[in-house]
Amino acid sequence: MICATEQHDRHDVYAAQCPCREVLDLLANKWSALAIGAMEEGPQRFGALQRRLEGISPKVLTNTLRRLEEKGFVDRTIYPAVPLHVEYALTDLGRSVAQPLAQLRHWVENHLDEIAQAQRA
C-alpha cells in the first residue's frame, strides 16, 4: 500500500512514497537521537546542547533542531534579553519518542564490545 500524506488508518514505512520514511530518517539520525536524549532532562540552550553533543558543528545542530521543531518533536522558545535567550525543549510528541531512542542508545552502549568482536571476526 502506498502511504498518502493525508491521515488514514494504515501507514507503511516500507512503501517507497510513505511520509513515514522521512520521520524515520529524522529519528534514526544519530544527532537527532542524541539531541532528543540531551533534552530529556529539560529545556536546553543551544550552547549547552552543543557541548553535550560532542563533535556536532553549529550548522548541523541548527539543522537538526529545525527539523525536529518542524516535525513537532521540539519547541523553541525565545526569551527577550540581550543577547536573546533561546531554549529548546521536547514536546509531548518528543517525550513519547525519547524512551525508545534511549533504549536504542543504551543497547548500543551495552553491545558495543560484541559488535567490535564480530567486526574483528
Backbone as CSV, one residue per row, in Angstrom:
resi,resn,N_x,N_y,N_z,CA_x,CA_y,CA_z,C_x,C_y,C_z
1,MET,0.846,-1.192,0.000,0.000,0.000,0.000,0.878,1.237,0.000
2,ILE,0.597,2.167,-0.855,1.341,3.428,-0.875,0.741,4.339,0.174
3,CYS,1.600,4.917,0.958,1.193,5.757,2.068,0.944,7.175,1.561
4,ALA,-0.232,7.681,1.786,-0.579,9.033,1.344,-0.277,10.031,2.451
5,THR,-0.222,11.294,2.108,0.087,12.306,3.107,-1.121,12.622,3.973
6,GLU,-2.328,12.401,3.498,-3.494,12.649,4.333,-3.608,11.543,5.378
7,GLN,-4.325,11.837,6.459,-4.445,10.864,7.532,-5.304,9.683,7.074
8,HIS,-4.856,8.487,7.387,-5.607,7.285,7.064,-5.293,6.219,8.090
9,ASP,-5.894,5.065,7.959,-5.765,4.053,9.006,-4.521,3.186,8.915
10,ARG,-3.759,3.298,7.856,-2.589,2.425,7.720,-1.423,3.162,7.065
11,HIS,-0.329,3.209,7.777,0.908,3.749,7.227,1.837,2.570,6.998
12,ASP,2.674,2.665,5.980,3.579,1.566,5.655,4.967,2.126,5.407
13,VAL,5.824,2.012,6.411,7.173,2.561,6.325,7.991,1.891,5.225
14,TYR,7.562,0.705,4.785,8.268,0.009,3.712,7.855,0.503,2.328
15,ALA,6.777,1.260,2.244,6.328,1.798,0.956,7.211,2.982,0.572
16,ALA,7.651,2.999,-0.658,8.620,3.997,-1.126,8.153,5.434,-0.920
17,GLN,6.888,5.702,-1.123,6.390,7.078,-1.053,5.775,7.444,0.295
18,CYS,5.854,6.573,1.263,5.228,6.846,2.559,6.003,7.935,3.308
19,PRO,5.300,8.952,3.789,5.975,10.005,4.564,6.551,9.493,5.885
20,CYS,6.182,8.282,6.270,6.787,7.675,7.460,8.306,7.622,7.323
21,ARG,8.773,7.413,6.115,10.219,7.285,5.895,10.969,8.560,6.262
22,GLU,10.372,9.697,5.995,11.009,10.971,6.332,11.169,11.100,7.848
23,VAL,10.140,10.685,8.581,10.208,10.741,10.043,11.219,9.718,10.556
24,LEU,11.210,8.524,9.990,12.179,7.502,10.378,13.604,7.975,10.113
25,ASP,13.812,8.611,8.978,15.123,9.152,8.639,15.567,10.184,9.675
26,LEU,14.656,11.042,10.089,14.974,12.063,11.084,15.314,11.427,12.432
27,LEU,14.484,10.508,12.893,14.682,9.926,14.216,15.836,8.941,14.266
28,ALA,16.141,8.296,13.146,17.257,7.343,13.111,18.603,8.042,12.949
29,ASN,18.598,9.330,12.727,19.820,10.112,12.605,20.489,10.211,13.974
30,LYS,21.794,9.975,14.027,22.481,9.976,15.323,22.329,11.301,16.061
31,TRP,22.399,12.421,15.338,22.330,13.709,16.014,20.933,13.971,16.564
32,SER,19.911,13.548,15.855,18.545,13.697,16.360,18.352,12.866,17.621
33,ALA,18.795,11.614,17.570,18.656,10.723,18.723,19.406,11.271,19.934
34,LEU,20.580,11.825,19.703,21.363,12.378,20.807,20.776,13.689,21.318
35,ALA,20.284,14.542,20.424,19.677,15.810,20.840,18.428,15.554,21.670
36,ILE,17.594,14.617,21.223,16.396,14.284,21.991,16.794,13.760,23.364
37,GLY,17.802,12.917,23.412,18.286,12.408,24.697,18.786,13.507,25.608
38,ALA,19.492,14.468,25.043,20.019,15.584,25.845,18.905,16.467,26.398
39,MET,17.784,16.527,25.699,16.666,17.358,26.158,15.723,16.617,27.098
40,GLU,15.963,15.336,27.339,15.119,14.582,28.276,15.172,15.183,29.676
41,GLU,16.290,15.782,30.014,16.475,16.362,31.350,15.789,17.714,31.501
42,GLY,15.269,18.263,30.418,14.594,19.552,30.470,15.087,20.462,29.364
43,PRO,14.529,21.675,29.305,14.912,22.622,28.256,16.411,22.898,28.262
44,GLN,16.947,23.081,27.074,18.388,23.295,26.911,18.637,24.479,25.992
45,ARG,19.668,25.220,26.292,20.110,26.276,25.392,21.001,25.669,24.322
46,PHE,21.151,26.383,23.214,21.928,25.902,22.079,23.349,25.525,22.491
47,GLY,24.006,26.394,23.232,25.384,26.141,23.647,25.504,24.911,24.519
48,ALA,24.551,24.707,25.406,24.564,23.526,26.276,24.394,22.260,25.438
49,LEU,23.505,22.319,24.456,23.318,21.168,23.566,24.591,20.878,22.780
50,GLN,25.222,21.932,22.291,26.437,21.736,21.503,27.553,21.126,22.351
51,ARG,27.658,21.552,23.596,28.682,20.971,24.480,28.354,19.506,24.803
52,ARG,27.092,19.209,25.016,26.678,17.835,25.361,26.875,16.884,24.181
53,LEU,26.588,17.353,22.966,26.701,16.535,21.754,28.091,16.743,21.164
54,GLU,29.086,16.234,21.840,30.471,16.441,21.420,30.661,16.076,19.960
55,GLY,31.286,16.983,19.225,31.603,16.729,17.824,30.599,17.274,16.825
56,ILE,29.469,17.773,17.284,28.477,18.330,16.355,28.854,19.774,16.025
57,SER,28.730,20.130,14.750,29.016,21.505,14.352,27.780,22.369,14.607
58,PRO,27.964,23.677,14.767,26.811,24.559,14.959,25.802,24.440,13.815
59,LYS,26.290,24.297,12.586,25.398,24.194,11.430,24.548,22.928,11.494
60,VAL,25.159,21.806,11.820,24.431,20.538,11.896,23.444,20.570,13.060
61,LEU,23.846,21.145,14.190,22.933,21.248,15.331,21.740,22.128,14.976
62,THR,21.996,23.240,14.328,20.904,24.134,13.909,19.935,23.401,12.994
63,ASN,20.468,22.704,11.990,19.606,21.968,11.057,18.830,20.856,11.758
64,THR,19.477,20.160,12.663,18.817,19.090,13.409,17.674,19.639,14.242
65,LEU,17.932,20.717,14.982,16.893,21.312,15.820,15.737,21.854,14.968
66,ARG,16.045,22.435,13.835,14.982,22.935,12.940,14.104,21.803,12.452
67,ARG,14.725,20.701,12.029,13.952,19.554,11.535,13.098,18.962,12.652
68,LEU,13.658,18.841,13.852,12.890,18.316,14.977,11.733,19.241,15.338
69,GLU,11.968,20.549,15.226,10.904,21.512,15.504,9.812,21.446,14.431
70,GLU,10.208,21.353,13.167,9.241,21.273,12.068,8.321,20.070,12.191
71,LYS,8.855,18.955,12.688,8.069,17.727,12.824,7.308,17.647,14.148
72,GLY,7.489,18.648,15.003,6.721,18.690,16.242,7.336,17.974,17.424
73,PHE,8.621,17.619,17.341,9.286,16.927,18.446,9.900,17.900,19.451
74,VAL,10.176,19.120,19.008,10.872,20.111,19.831,10.164,21.459,19.721
75,ASP,10.082,22.159,20.846,9.610,23.547,20.880,10.811,24.454,21.080
76,ARG,10.785,25.576,20.391,11.840,26.585,20.530,11.201,27.809,21.160
77,THR,11.741,28.250,22.287,11.216,29.416,22.982,12.291,30.491,23.020
78,ILE,11.905,31.689,22.587,12.823,32.837,22.596,12.415,33.765,23.738
79,TYR,13.356,34.047,24.616,13.126,34.962,25.727,13.797,36.290,25.401
80,PRO,13.031,37.393,25.510,13.622,38.694,25.188,14.677,39.082,26.229
81,ALA,15.881,39.155,25.786,17.011,39.546,26.624,18.113,39.977,25.680
82,VAL,19.148,40.564,26.233,20.299,40.933,25.419,21.498,40.188,25.974
83,PRO,22.051,39.234,25.228,21.587,38.726,23.938,20.347,37.845,24.122
84,LEU,19.695,37.524,23.009,18.499,36.696,23.073,18.786,35.378,23.780
85,HIS,17.840,34.934,24.546,17.943,33.662,25.270,16.967,32.708,24.586
86,VAL,17.495,31.648,23.980,16.674,30.672,23.263,16.823,29.322,23.934
87,GLU,15.684,28.674,24.195,15.705,27.345,24.779,14.957,26.373,23.885
88,TYR,15.430,25.154,23.873,14.806,24.067,23.117,14.319,23.043,24.129
89,ALA,13.083,22.562,23.928,12.500,21.587,24.841,11.684,20.571,24.053
90,LEU,11.613,19.370,24.586,10.802,18.339,23.955,9.322,18.649,24.124
91,THR,8.564,18.404,23.088,7.109,18.470,23.164,6.622,17.130,23.717
92,ASP,5.306,16.993,23.874,4.762,15.697,24.287,5.150,14.617,23.288
93,LEU,5.104,14.965,22.001,5.492,14.018,20.956,6.973,13.646,21.099
94,GLY,7.814,14.637,21.361,9.243,14.398,21.554,9.513,13.522,22.768
95,ARG,8.777,13.772,23.852,8.952,12.945,25.046,8.494,11.509,24.786
96,SER,7.475,11.349,23.929,6.980,9.995,23.659,7.984,9.162,22.868
97,VAL,8.828,9.803,22.065,9.830,9.059,21.296,11.165,8.981,22.047
98,ALA,11.310,9.756,23.106,12.574,9.781,23.848,12.896,8.424,24.465
99,GLN,11.904,7.736,25.005,12.166,6.459,25.658,12.655,5.389,24.680
100,PRO,11.973,5.175,23.535,12.518,4.175,22.612,13.920,4.541,22.097
101,LEU,14.181,5.827,21.898,15.520,6.231,21.462,16.542,5.997,22.566
102,ALA,16.148,6.220,23.819,17.051,5.952,24.949,17.373,4.463,25.018
103,GLN,16.368,3.631,24.781,16.608,2.189,24.777,17.615,1.814,23.690
104,LEU,17.489,2.423,22.523,18.428,2.154,21.444,19.838,2.614,21.815
105,ARG,19.959,3.823,22.383,21.282,4.315,22.797,21.907,3.379,23.826
106,HIS,21.130,2.937,24.803,21.643,2.032,25.842,22.014,0.674,25.241
107,TRP,21.207,0.196,24.305,21.520,-1.076,23.660,22.877,-0.989,22.969
108,VAL,23.106,0.101,22.257,24.383,0.281,21.553,25.530,0.296,22.557
109,GLU,25.389,1.051,23.638,26.451,1.107,24.646,26.712,-0.273,25.258
110,ASN,25.657,-1.026,25.515,25.787,-2.334,26.164,26.306,-3.427,25.231
111,HIS,26.183,-3.242,23.926,26.580,-4.278,22.980,27.768,-3.891,22.098
112,LEU,28.373,-2.752,22.366,29.462,-2.286,21.523,30.632,-3.261,21.478
113,ASP,30.951,-3.859,22.615,32.062,-4.818,22.626,31.752,-6.032,21.754
114,GLU,30.514,-6.519,21.808,30.109,-7.647,20.970,30.165,-7.279,19.491
115,ILE,29.750,-6.074,19.188,29.777,-5.595,17.802,31.217,-5.508,17.315
116,ALA,32.091,-4.954,18.159,33.516,-4.844,17.780,34.126,-6.224,17.598
117,GLN,33.760,-7.163,18.453,34.278,-8.529,18.343,33.795,-9.180,17.037
118,ALA,32.549,-9.000,16.696,32.008,-9.561,15.460,32.691,-8.930,14.247
119,GLN,33.003,-7.652,14.361,33.670,-6.939,13.282,35.087,-7.486,13.048
120,ARG,35.768,-7.829,14.144,37.130,-8.368,14.037,37.150,-9.791,13.481
121,ALA,36.052,-10.514,13.710,35.995,-11.937,13.281,35.911,-12.103,11.783
